[in-house]
Structures are given as C-alpha cells and as structure tokens.
Amino acid sequence: MVRLPLTPAEVARGQHLGALLRRARGERSMLEVALAARVSPETLRKIESGRVATPAFPTIAVIADVLGLSLDAVWAEISRCDHGVGPADAGLRAPEQLSA
C-alpha cells in the first residue's frame, strides 16, 4: 500500500499537537509519561517532535488522559492550525486551562 504524502495542513497540525503535548507534560519526564500511557518513549518523542504528524487516535487519547487533557480541548487547540494560527501564535494554555 502506498502512503500519500502529508499535506502542509497535516504537518502543521502534527507540529501543533506535539507542542501542545510537550507543554502539557511540563516537568514530567518523557519516560514517566510514556510508561503511564503505555507507549514507547520513542513514540512519544516522535509525536512531540512532530515527526509523527498523524498519530493514531487511541494513542493520543491515552497520552491526553495521562496529561490531564480533554480530547475536546486537544482538538480545539490543534484545529487552530486550520485557521492559520500556529503554535507560537496560539498562546498555548496550561493543562488545567485546557480541560476546563
């Protein structure tokens, strides 16, 4: 099966998601969060760095849960990329503000 190249919008959403998760992780180690989410640290690193621009929904759901983020809040944040607001412009909020 041939995988189609990602669109610029998909790449931007992946980078925005990675920035959001990195910020929500705060001072916790990548290893701590990965183990709690039952994903490999390498998978978490790739998602946070934007190298995996379209991670599987269950993976994001469990990482968001470990970080205390609601999926609605995650979706709202990454959807901002579709409207021309990048991570630097979005004023990413702290996790407690995202889940409210």
N, C-alpha and C positions, 0 to 999 in steps of 0.2 A: 504494500500500500504506500502510495506516495503522499507525503505530508506537504500541504501547501504552505508557502512562506507566510509568516505572520504579517498582518497589516501594521502600519505605523501606529494605529489606534490601539491594537492589541499589545504591542510592545510598550506603549506609554502606560496602559492600564497595568501591565505586569510590573513596571518600574514603580508606579504609584502604590500598588499593593505591597511590594517589597519594602518601600519606605515606610508605609503605614505599620507593617508588622514589626520592622526594626524599632520604630519609635515606641510602639506599644510594649515591646519586650523590655525596654528600659535597661536597667542594670542587671537583669537576669541573664545568665549565660545562655548561649545558643544551645549548648549541650543540655542544660536543665529544661529548657522549653521543648526541645526536640524529644527528649525522653518522656516528658509528661504528655506530649501529643502522640507519642508512638510513631514518630517519623525519624528518619535518619538525620543526624546533624547536617550531612551533605545536602539532603533535600531542602531543609530549612534554609541553609546558606544560599542555595541556588534560587529559592523563591525570594528571599530577602534582597538578593543582589539583582533581581530582575532577569536572571538567566533562564528561569522557567516562567515565561510570561503568561502561560495558561495552565496553571496547576489544577489538578482535579478538585472538584467541589468538596468531596469528603475530607481531603487534606486541609483545605482552607478552613472548613467548618471546625475541625478538631483543633487546629492551631488557634483560630479565633477564640474558641471556648477556653483554651488554656490561658490565653492572654486577657480574658475577660471582655472580649469584644462581641457585640451582637452582629449577626450576619447582615442585618439591615443597615447598621452603621458602616460596616465594611463596604457594602455595596454602594451606599451613598457617597462614601469618600472616593472609591475608585471610579465611580461614574462621573465624577467631576472632570476627569480627563476627556470625556466625550464632549465636554462643553468648553474645552480649551483652558482648563485650569490645571496646571501641573502641580506636582508635589510641593515645589517651592512656593507656589502662589496660593496653595490651598490652606495654609496655616494649619497644618495637621494638629489635631487636638489630642489631648491626653486620653488614655483609655476610658477613664471614668466619665469624660465628656461624651465619648463616642457611644457608650452603651446607654446613655440617658435618653 
